[in-house]
Amino acid sequence: MPVWCACVRRMSYPTSQLEQNCVLYARMQNARNLLMILKAINFKEMATCFLTANGIKVTVEDAKCMQANAFIQSGLFDEYQCRKSSAIFRINLSVLMECLGIFGSGNSFSGAPETYARLKMYYSGYGTPLTLILEDGGVVTDCSIKTHEAQETLDFEFYGTNVVNKIILKAECLRETFNDLDMTSEVLKILISSDAPYLQLSTFGHNGSTYIDYPKDSSIIESFECSEAQTNSYQLLLLKPSTKALSQASKVCIRTDSRGFLSLQYMIRIEDGQICFVEYLCAPEEDEE
């Protein structure tokens, strides 16, 4: 069975038998909004989708010590129905994104190079494909994407009650910081303290050591909460994919828990002004005093 197949034809949307019988039915005026969110976590081929009445969580993992989650709340859709308390499956994320963008970036049959299609999405339950119906300029494309049985995902046990440090800052400045860091370094060291330098990011690569400090009263920091001084190192190779979300974000929330686990929460505004969140979780590379 092919991973996905598509056919293009001129017709109106199929009617509601699918809508009435499927586990998931969702409709969105602009498929690009969903595509933007998924781009922020697209660093591995396979993803796990969790369906609930409140929306969809898409999870991607790497090396059993890093996890990215995109939260697509039901309010981002024009219509959203999930007829089970929960459902779960794995899917090829690259194929899903390819299908969502089939009419975009110059591929539009309607002649509008930057437009994206209207989307209907169906999932009928365990073992069935995820079906996308995209329409642009009167041309309709059906995409049937094979789903797989879900595997157990990591539980980082990262709970708000265990968070000891929380910093909210403007994403634009953090983007500049990542450009200045030495990406030949194996680790990114993050220091958070109630005393100067407050927040410090450092790398140790072929070009020497790089230290970037953020005073807590800096104009780029919106909120600074530190209840426990910490210095932790994280594999830079694992954190690099988070720059996909950083490139789209307007704000970033940096949190660490009592074990030194790191949470990077990115607030992303999509085209119609709505907000969605993407989170990267990473285990510390080593214990630091």
C-alpha positions in Angstrom: 0.0 0.0 0.0 1.5 3.4 -0.9 2.3 5.8 1.8 0.0 8.4 0.2 -1.9 8.9 -3.0 -3.7 11.9 -4.5 -6.0 12.5 -7.3 -7.0 15.8 -8.8 -10.4 16.6 -10.2 -13.0 19.4 -10.5 -15.9 18.8 -8.2 -17.6 20.1 -5.1 -16.7 18.8 -1.6 -18.0 15.3 -0.9 -20.9 15.2 1.5 -21.3 14.4 4.9 -21.4 10.6 5.2 -17.7 10.8 6.1 -18.3 13.7 8.4 -21.0 11.7 10.3 -19.1 8.4 10.7 -15.5 9.4 11.2 -13.6 9.7 14.5 -12.1 13.1 13.5 -13.6 15.7 11.2 -11.9 19.1 10.8 -12.3 22.0 8.4 -9.9 24.9 7.9 -10.2 27.8 5.4 -6.4 28.0 4.8 -4.3 24.8 5.0 -1.2 27.0 5.3 -2.0 27.7 8.9 -1.7 24.0 9.8 1.4 23.7 7.6 3.1 26.6 9.4 2.6 24.9 12.8 3.9 21.5 11.6 7.0 23.1 10.0 8.1 24.1 13.5 8.6 20.5 14.5 9.6 18.9 11.2 13.0 17.5 12.0 12.1 13.7 11.9 10.1 11.8 9.4 7.6 10.2 11.7 5.2 11.9 14.2 2.6 10.8 16.7 -0.8 12.4 16.6 -3.0 12.6 19.7 -6.6 13.5 18.9 -8.9 14.9 21.6 -12.0 17.1 21.8 -9.7 20.0 22.6 -7.6 19.6 19.5 -4.6 17.8 18.1 -1.1 17.3 19.7 1.6 16.3 17.2 4.8 14.9 18.8 8.2 14.3 17.3 11.1 12.7 19.3 14.9 12.3 18.8 17.4 10.2 20.6 15.1 9.4 23.6 16.1 12.7 25.2 14.4 15.4 23.2 10.8 15.9 22.3 8.9 18.5 20.3 5.1 19.0 20.7 2.9 21.2 18.5 -0.5 22.0 20.0 -3.2 22.6 17.4 -6.2 23.7 19.5 -9.7 23.0 18.1 -10.3 26.8 17.9 -7.8 27.1 15.0 -10.2 25.1 12.8 -13.4 26.6 11.4 -15.0 23.3 12.4 -13.7 20.5 14.6 -15.3 17.3 15.8 -13.6 14.4 17.6 -16.1 11.7 18.4 -13.8 9.7 20.8 -12.4 10.9 24.1 -9.0 10.3 22.5 -7.4 8.6 19.6 -3.7 8.1 18.6 -1.7 7.1 15.5 1.7 7.7 13.9 2.1 9.3 10.5 4.8 10.3 8.1 5.1 14.0 8.9 7.0 14.9 5.7 4.2 13.4 3.6 1.5 15.2 5.5 3.3 18.5 5.0 3.8 17.8 1.3 0.1 17.2 0.9 -0.9 20.3 2.9 1.3 22.4 0.6 0.3 20.8 -2.6 -1.5 24.0 -3.8 1.0 26.5 -2.3 4.3 28.1 -3.3 3.6 28.3 -7.0 1.8 25.0 -7.3 -1.7 26.5 -7.4 -3.8 25.4 -10.4 -5.8 28.6 -9.9 -2.9 30.8 -11.0 -2.4 32.5 -7.6 1.1 31.5 -6.6 0.9 32.3 -2.9 -2.6 31.0 -2.1 -3.2 27.9 -0.1 -6.1 25.5 -0.3 -9.2 25.1 1.9 -8.9 21.9 3.9 -11.1 19.1 5.1 -9.6 16.3 7.2 -11.0 12.9 8.2 -9.8 10.0 10.3 -12.1 7.0 10.7 -10.2 5.1 13.4 -7.5 2.5 14.0 -5.8 1.2 10.9 -7.5 3.7 8.5 -5.7 6.4 6.6 -5.8 10.1 7.3 -7.7 11.7 4.5 -7.2 15.3 3.3 -9.5 17.0 0.8 -8.0 20.3 -0.4 -9.7 22.7 -2.8 -8.2 25.7 -4.6 -9.9 27.5 -7.4 -12.4 24.8 -8.1 -9.8 22.1 -8.2 -10.0 19.4 -5.6 -7.3 17.0 -4.5 -7.8 13.9 -2.3 -4.8 12.7 -0.3 -4.9 9.4 1.6 -2.0 9.1 4.0 -1.3 5.8 5.7 -1.3 5.7 9.5 0.6 3.4 11.7 0.1 2.0 15.2 1.4 4.4 17.7 4.5 3.7 19.8 4.9 4.8 23.4 6.2 8.4 23.6 8.6 9.7 26.2 7.2 11.1 29.4 9.6 13.8 30.7 7.4 14.3 33.8 7.9 18.0 33.3 5.2 19.5 35.5 4.5 23.1 36.4 4.8 22.3 40.1 8.4 21.2 39.6 9.5 24.3 37.6 12.1 26.4 39.4 13.0 29.0 36.8 10.9 30.7 34.1 11.9 33.4 31.7 9.8 35.0 28.9 11.7 36.9 26.3 11.3 38.3 22.8 12.0 35.6 20.1 13.8 38.1 17.8 16.6 38.6 20.2 17.0 34.9 20.9 17.2 34.3 17.1 20.2 36.8 17.0 21.8 35.0 19.9 21.6 31.6 18.2 23.3 33.2 15.2 26.2 34.4 17.4 26.7 31.1 19.2 29.4 28.7 18.0 27.5 25.8 16.5 30.6 23.6 16.4 30.2 23.3 20.2 28.9 20.0 21.5 26.8 21.6 24.2 24.8 24.7 25.0 25.3 25.7 28.6 22.4 27.7 30.2 23.0 29.6 33.5 20.0 31.0 35.3 20.5 32.9 38.6 18.9 35.6 40.7 22.2 37.4 40.7 24.3 38.7 37.7 24.6 37.5 34.9 21.0 36.3 35.5 20.6 34.5 32.2 23.7 33.3 30.3 24.0 31.2 27.2 27.5 29.8 26.3 29.1 27.5 23.8 32.6 26.0 23.6 33.6 25.3 20.0 36.4 25.4 17.5 36.4 29.2 17.7 36.8 29.4 21.4 34.2 30.1 24.1 31.2 32.3 23.5 29.2 33.9 26.4 26.0 35.9 25.9 24.4 37.5 29.0 20.9 38.8 29.5 20.3 41.1 32.5 16.9 40.5 34.0 15.9 44.2 33.5 16.8 44.0 29.8 14.1 45.3 27.4 14.0 41.9 25.7 13.0 40.1 28.9 9.3 40.3 29.7 9.3 38.2 32.8 12.1 36.7 35.0 11.4 34.2 37.8 14.3 32.4 39.4 13.9 30.4 42.6 17.0 28.2 42.2 20.3 29.0 40.6 21.1 26.4 38.0 23.8 25.7 35.3 22.9 22.9 32.9 24.3 21.7 29.6 22.3 20.4 26.7 23.4 18.7 23.5 23.4 21.5 20.9 22.7 19.0 18.2 19.4 18.2 19.8 18.4 21.8 20.3 19.2 22.9 16.8 15.8 21.7 15.4 14.1 24.1 17.8 15.3 27.0 15.6 12.5 26.0 13.2 10.0 27.1 15.8 12.1 30.0 16.9 12.1 31.4 13.3 8.3 31.7 13.5 7.8 32.7 17.1 7.2 36.1 18.6 7.9 35.1 22.2 9.8 32.3 23.9 9.4 30.9 27.4 12.4 29.2 28.9 11.7 26.9 31.9 13.8 24.5 33.9 12.6 22.1 36.5 14.4 20.9 39.7 16.2 18.1 37.7 17.5 20.6 35.1 15.2 19.4 32.3 14.6 22.2 29.8 11.4 23.4 28.3 11.3 25.9 25.4 7.8 27.1 24.7 7.3 29.1 21.5 4.3 31.4 20.9 3.5 31.5 17.2 1.0 33.8 15.5 -0.6 32.5 12.4 -2.0 34.6 9.6 -5.4 35.3 10.9 -4.1 36.5 14.2 -4.6 33.3 16.2 -1.9 32.0 18.5 -0.6 28.5 18.8 2.2 27.0 20.9 5.1 24.6 20.2 7.2 23.2 23.0 10.6 21.5 22.9 11.7 19.4 25.9 15.3 18.3 26.4 17.1 16.4 29.1 20.3 17.8 30.5 23.5 16.4 29.1 25.2 16.2 32.5 24.7 17.3 36.1 26.2 20.6 37.0 27.0 22.2 40.3 
